């Protein structure tokens, strides 16, 4: 009798795909076939999860998720206390991010926190402040041949920059820990959005409002920009890019008027309630979050959720790789985590859509901030999620 394959739905893209080479290895060792139903960019993955599970069409055994989105998917996910994973090997902070009301809903794959990446042949030193970054980005921009600074102009990438810049100006975008109702009509958020609008106007591609992370990285990798920010999982692309050889710099984020904060969360794996073969699904979950699996990703640059993987990869590192691990350790002191709430994804969408409209010049900064508060508050308090 042919065994039914495990059906998995995964996040896809250059930061994530190298890990999936282990799926064939798992199948061979465990004699469990694995069917990758789809590998999707995260916004499309979220939509697929919501659509398939809401309609009752989902029949997945394991899915990629994210600690900031899992609360909105909680009714479809099974707790993982029986996973037989050595949770003591993980950074406690990553496990806390993966819990909701004490229940472990997913197992962390990594800890994401961004660094500044820059061209060392164009900048003798990275900018110390966002004001300095804006000035240097404008001075170095030679559009359309070269851009001073790249950033995502839509979806979670744009939200993240707005979120962290608000905090770096002394603001608190989500003041109530119980409900993710934004408070953006503040001087801090005004400074944040004006900074992004100015960077778009002075130093970024005209197409920025259509770009997410992968498009930003591709432009920088082609040698077309002086500065950008990115997640650890993309590091292997930068350090191996021919056009960046010998001229790649990495540093902490610049500081804002009130200090330095970096948007952060964890990619993770979950076993949904639809799993037909839970023991095999848990075995695959253990395999994809094992020490060898996290070492594979860490050696490409990802910041592992496992302490044993982090200790080993930092001990191995030399030169610029060692410098980068030190910067990531320092950055991890300044983590800015979105609220855990089922309505959070809808609020995030309101925020980035209004911010993008301001980037595009469709509405003013103040109009965008007022709409974020009005529409975001409505989304945060929506019932029935």
C-alpha positions in Angstrom: 0.0 0.0 0.0 1.4 3.4 -1.0 1.8 5.8 1.9 0.0 9.1 1.6 2.6 11.9 1.3 2.9 14.6 3.8 1.4 17.7 2.3 3.3 20.9 3.2 2.8 24.6 2.4 5.9 26.6 2.6 7.2 30.2 2.5 9.4 30.6 -0.6 12.2 32.8 -1.8 15.9 33.1 -1.7 16.0 33.5 2.1 14.1 30.3 2.6 14.5 27.8 -0.2 18.0 26.4 0.6 16.5 24.6 3.7 14.1 22.6 1.6 16.8 20.5 0.1 16.4 18.5 3.4 13.0 17.3 2.4 14.3 14.7 0.1 16.8 13.6 2.7 14.0 13.3 5.3 11.8 11.3 2.9 14.7 8.9 2.2 15.6 8.4 5.9 12.1 8.2 7.3 10.4 6.5 4.2 7.8 9.2 4.3 7.0 11.0 1.0 6.7 14.7 1.1 4.6 16.8 -1.3 5.3 20.5 -1.4 1.9 21.9 -2.4 3.4 25.4 -2.9 6.3 27.7 -1.9 4.9 31.2 -1.8 6.1 34.7 -0.9 4.9 35.5 2.6 2.0 37.8 1.7 0.7 35.2 -0.8 1.3 32.4 1.8 -0.8 34.2 4.4 -3.6 34.7 1.9 -3.5 31.0 0.9 -3.6 29.8 4.5 -6.5 32.1 5.3 -8.4 31.1 2.2 -7.9 27.4 2.3 -8.6 27.0 6.1 -11.5 29.3 6.1 -13.2 27.5 3.3 -12.5 24.0 4.8 -10.4 23.0 1.8 -7.1 22.8 3.7 -5.5 19.3 4.1 -2.0 20.2 5.0 0.2 18.3 7.4 2.8 21.1 8.0 2.9 24.8 7.1 5.3 27.7 7.3 4.0 30.5 9.5 5.4 33.4 11.4 5.2 34.4 15.1 3.4 37.7 14.3 0.8 36.0 12.0 0.3 32.7 13.9 -2.2 34.3 16.4 -4.5 35.0 13.4 -4.2 31.4 12.4 -4.5 29.9 15.9 -7.9 28.3 15.4 -6.3 26.1 12.7 -3.1 25.2 14.5 -2.4 22.4 17.0 -0.4 23.0 20.2 3.0 21.4 20.0 3.7 20.3 23.6 3.9 16.7 22.3 6.4 17.5 19.6 9.3 15.8 21.5 11.6 18.7 20.5 14.3 19.6 22.9 13.0 23.1 23.6 15.9 23.8 26.0 18.1 24.1 22.9 16.2 27.1 21.7 16.7 30.8 22.6 14.0 31.4 25.2 12.9 34.6 23.5 12.1 32.8 20.2 9.9 30.3 22.1 8.1 33.1 23.9 7.3 34.7 20.5 5.9 31.4 19.3 3.5 31.0 22.3 0.0 32.3 22.5 -1.7 32.2 25.9 1.0 29.8 27.0 0.5 27.3 24.1 3.3 26.7 21.7 1.7 27.0 18.3 4.8 26.8 16.2 8.5 26.0 16.4 10.9 28.9 15.5 13.1 28.5 12.5 15.1 31.7 13.0 15.1 35.1 14.7 14.9 37.9 12.2 16.5 41.3 12.9 17.8 43.6 10.1 21.2 45.2 9.7 22.3 48.0 7.4 24.2 46.9 4.3 26.2 49.4 2.3 28.8 49.9 -0.4 32.1 50.4 1.3 33.6 51.9 -1.9 30.9 54.7 -1.8 30.9 55.2 2.0 34.0 55.5 4.1 31.8 54.8 7.2 28.1 53.9 7.6 25.7 56.7 8.7 25.3 57.1 12.4 21.8 58.6 12.3 18.8 58.5 10.0 19.3 62.2 9.3 22.8 61.4 8.1 21.6 58.4 6.1 19.1 60.6 4.3 21.7 63.2 3.5 24.2 60.6 2.3 21.6 58.7 0.3 20.5 61.9 -1.5 24.2 62.8 -2.3 25.0 59.3 -3.6 21.9 58.9 -5.7 22.4 59.0 -9.5 19.0 57.9 -10.6 18.3 55.8 -12.6 21.9 54.4 -12.7 22.4 54.3 -8.9 20.1 54.8 -5.9 21.2 56.1 -2.5 18.9 53.9 -0.4 16.6 51.0 -1.1 13.6 49.9 1.0 10.4 47.9 0.5 7.5 50.1 -0.5 4.7 47.8 0.3 3.5 45.0 2.7 5.3 44.0 5.8 8.6 45.5 4.6 7.1 49.0 4.5 5.2 48.5 7.7 8.4 47.4 9.4 10.4 50.5 8.5 7.5 52.7 9.6 7.1 50.8 12.9 10.8 50.9 13.8 11.3 54.5 12.7 8.4 55.5 14.9 10.0 53.8 17.9 13.4 55.5 17.0 11.6 58.8 17.2 10.3 58.0 20.7 6.9 56.8 19.7 4.8 53.8 20.6 2.7 52.7 17.6 0.8 50.1 19.6 0.3 51.7 23.1 -2.4 49.2 24.3 -0.9 45.6 24.7 -4.4 44.1 24.7 -5.6 45.5 21.3 -3.4 46.3 18.3 -5.1 49.7 17.7 -2.4 52.0 16.3 -1.7 55.5 17.5 0.0 57.1 14.5 -1.1 60.7 14.7 2.0 61.7 16.7 5.1 63.6 16.1 7.1 60.4 16.2 5.1 58.7 13.5 5.0 61.9 11.5 8.9 62.0 11.6 8.9 58.3 10.6 6.7 58.7 7.6 8.2 62.0 6.4 11.6 60.3 6.5 10.4 57.5 4.3 8.6 59.9 1.9 11.8 62.0 1.6 13.9 58.9 1.0 11.5 57.8 -1.8 11.6 61.3 -3.3 15.4 61.9 -3.0 17.2 58.5 -3.2 15.0 55.5 -4.0 13.6 54.1 -7.3 10.3 55.4 -8.6 9.1 51.8 -8.5 9.7 51.5 -4.7 5.9 51.3 -3.9 5.8 48.1 -6.0 8.8 46.5 -4.4 9.0 43.9 -1.6 12.2 42.5 -0.1 13.3 40.3 -3.0 13.1 43.2 -5.5 15.1 45.4 -3.1 17.8 42.8 -2.7 18.0 42.1 -6.4 18.6 45.8 -7.1 21.4 46.1 -4.5 23.0 42.8 -5.7 23.3 44.2 -9.2 25.4 47.1 -7.8 22.7 49.7 -8.3 22.5 51.2 -4.8 24.6 52.6 -2.0 22.6 51.4 1.0 19.8 49.1 2.0 18.6 46.9 5.0 18.0 43.2 5.0 17.3 40.1 7.1 20.1 37.7 8.0 18.8 35.0 5.7 19.8 37.0 2.6 23.5 37.4 3.7 24.8 34.6 1.5 23.5 36.4 -1.6 25.4 39.6 -0.7 28.7 38.0 0.2 28.8 36.0 -3.0 27.6 38.7 -5.4 30.3 39.4 -8.0 29.4 43.0 -8.3 29.9 43.5 -4.5 33.2 41.7 -4.2 35.6 43.7 -2.0 33.1 46.6 -1.5 30.4 45.2 0.9 29.9 46.8 4.3 27.6 45.8 7.1 26.7 47.7 10.3 24.0 48.3 12.9 21.0 50.5 11.9 21.5 54.2 12.3 20.0 55.8 15.4 16.8 57.9 15.4 16.2 60.9 17.7 15.3 58.5 20.5 17.8 55.7 19.9 17.8 52.5 17.9 15.1 49.9 17.5 14.8 47.0 14.9 11.6 45.3 13.8 11.8 41.6 14.7 10.0 38.3 14.8 10.5 34.6 13.9 9.7 32.5 10.9 8.4 29.1 12.2 6.8 25.8 11.3 3.4 24.6 12.6 1.3 21.4 12.4 -2.3 22.3 11.6 -5.3 20.4 13.0 -5.9 19.1 9.4 -2.7 16.9 9.7 -3.7 13.3 8.8 -0.4 11.8 9.9 0.5 13.8 13.0 3.4 11.6 14.1 5.1 11.9 10.6 4.3 15.7 10.6 6.0 16.1 13.9 9.0 14.1 12.7 9.3 16.5 9.8 8.9 19.4 12.1 11.8 18.1 14.2 13.9 17.5 11.2 13.4 21.0 9.8 14.2 22.6 13.2 17.1 20.3 14.1 20.6 21.3 14.8 21.8 20.3 11.3 18.9 22.1 9.7 19.5 25.3 11.6 23.3 25.1 11.0 22.6 24.8 7.2 20.7 28.1 7.3 23.0 29.8 9.8 26.0 29.1 7.6 24.2 31.0 4.9 23.6 33.9 7.3 20.3 33.2 9.1 20.2 33.9 12.8 19.2 30.5 14.2 16.5 30.1 16.9 18.6 27.3 18.4 21.3 28.3 20.9 23.5 25.3 20.0 23.4 26.2 16.3 24.2 29.9 17.1 27.2 28.9 19.4 28.7 26.7 16.7 28.3 29.0 13.8 29.7 32.0 15.6 32.7 29.9 16.8 33.4 29.0 13.1 33.1 32.5 11.7 36.0 34.6 10.5 36.5 38.1 9.0 33.4 39.9 7.9 31.2 37.0 8.9 32.5 37.2 12.5 31.9 40.9 12.5 28.3 40.4 11.3 27.5 37.9 14.0 28.7 40.4 16.6 26.5 43.1 15.1 23.5 40.7 15.2 24.2 40.0 18.8 24.2 43.7 19.5 21.1 44.3 17.4 19.2 41.6 19.3 19.2 44.0 22.3 17.1 46.4 20.4 14.3 44.2 19.2 10.9 45.7 18.4 8.2 43.0 18.2 4.6 43.5 16.9 1.7 42.7 19.1 0.3 39.2 19.4 -3.3 39.4 18.3 -5.7 37.7 15.8 -6.5 41.0 14.2 -2.8 42.1 13.9 -2.4 41.2 10.1 -5.4 43.3 9.2 -4.0 46.3 11.1 -0.6 45.8 9.5 -2.3 46.0 6.1 -4.0 49.2 6.9 -0.8 50.8 8.0 1.3 49.8 5.0 -1.4 50.7 2.5 -1.8 54.2 4.0 2.0 54.7 4.2 2.3 53.6 0.6 -0.3 56.1 -0.5 1.8 58.8 1.1 4.9 57.6 -0.7 3.0 57.7 -3.9 1.9 61.3 -3.2 -1.7 60.3 -3.3 -2.4 61.6 0.2 -0.5 63.8 2.6 1.5 62.4 5.6 -1.0 63.8 8.0 -3.9 62.3 6.1 -2.2 58.9 6.1 -1.5 59.0 9.8 -5.1 60.0 10.6 -6.4 57.1 8.3 -4.1 54.7 10.1 -5.6 55.5 13.4 -9.2 55.5 12.1 -9.1 52.4 9.9 -6.4 50.6 12.0 -8.5 51.0 15.1 -11.5 49.7 13.4 -9.5 46.6 12.1 -8.0 46.0 15.6 -11.5 45.8 17.2 -13.2 43.8 14.5 -15.1 40.9 16.0 -15.3 37.3 14.7 -11.6 36.7 13.8 
